[in-house]
């Protein structure tokens, strides 16, 4: 039985609304978001097409490992001005 908080990280394709990557993690560190991103990148069916990753300004999305993976895959980064990713 699980107890305590858990954090769900989702990477969603804006066009299809399909969840491309997901990870349930016990803390809000970059590990959960990074696992979801790796899953989403592995699920890409059209790698040559450009991608934009849009998020709020959460620390996990600005972490060196996370941004580095996005940049290494040629993904453009977009972050909100006010912390609301919509």
C-alpha positions as CSV (number, residue, x, y, z in Angstrom):
1,X,0.0,0.0,0.0
2,X,1.3,3.4,-1.0
3,X,1.1,6.4,1.4
4,X,2.0,10.1,1.1
5,X,2.2,12.3,-1.9
6,X,2.8,11.4,-5.5
7,X,3.4,13.6,-8.5
8,X,2.2,12.8,-12.0
9,X,4.2,14.2,-14.9
10,X,2.5,14.1,-18.3
11,X,3.8,15.0,-21.7
12,X,0.8,15.7,-24.0
13,X,0.7,16.2,-27.7
14,X,-1.3,19.4,-28.2
15,X,-2.6,18.4,-31.7
16,X,-3.9,14.9,-30.9
17,X,-4.3,15.4,-27.1
18,X,-2.6,12.0,-26.7
19,X,-0.5,11.5,-23.6
20,X,3.0,10.7,-25.0
21,X,4.8,10.2,-21.7
22,X,3.8,9.7,-18.1
23,X,5.6,9.1,-14.8
24,X,4.2,8.8,-11.2
25,X,7.0,9.8,-8.8
26,X,7.2,10.3,-5.1
27,X,8.7,13.7,-5.2
28,X,8.7,16.8,-7.5
29,X,12.3,16.5,-8.5
30,X,13.4,16.4,-12.1
31,X,13.5,12.6,-12.1
32,X,9.8,12.1,-12.7
33,X,9.5,14.8,-15.4
34,X,12.7,13.5,-17.1
35,X,11.3,10.0,-17.2
36,X,8.0,11.2,-18.8
37,X,10.0,13.3,-21.3
38,X,12.2,10.3,-22.3
39,X,9.1,8.2,-22.8
40,X,7.5,10.8,-25.0
41,X,10.6,11.3,-27.1
42,X,10.9,7.5,-27.6
43,X,7.3,7.4,-28.7
44,X,7.8,9.9,-31.5
45,X,6.6,8.6,-34.9
46,X,7.8,11.6,-36.9
47,X,11.2,12.6,-35.5
48,X,12.1,15.0,-38.4
49,X,9.2,17.3,-37.6
50,X,10.1,20.2,-35.3
51,X,8.7,20.2,-31.7
52,X,8.0,22.9,-29.2
53,X,7.9,22.0,-25.5
54,X,5.6,24.4,-23.5
55,X,5.5,24.4,-19.8
56,X,5.1,26.6,-16.7
57,X,8.3,27.9,-15.0
58,X,8.6,25.0,-12.6
59,X,12.1,24.2,-11.4
60,X,11.9,20.6,-12.8
61,X,11.3,22.0,-16.3
62,X,14.3,24.4,-16.0
63,X,16.6,21.7,-14.6
64,X,19.9,21.3,-16.5
65,X,19.2,17.6,-17.3
66,X,15.7,18.4,-18.6
67,X,16.7,21.3,-20.8
68,X,19.8,19.5,-22.0
69,X,17.7,16.6,-23.2
70,X,15.3,18.9,-25.0
71,X,18.1,20.8,-26.7
72,X,20.0,17.6,-27.7
73,X,16.8,16.5,-29.5
74,X,16.3,19.8,-31.2
75,X,13.2,20.7,-29.3
76,X,12.4,24.4,-28.9
77,X,11.5,25.5,-25.4
78,X,8.6,27.7,-24.5
79,X,7.7,28.8,-21.0
80,X,4.8,30.9,-19.7
81,X,5.2,34.4,-18.3
82,X,3.0,33.8,-15.3
83,X,3.4,30.1,-14.3
84,X,0.1,28.9,-16.0
85,X,1.0,26.6,-18.9
86,X,-2.3,27.2,-20.7
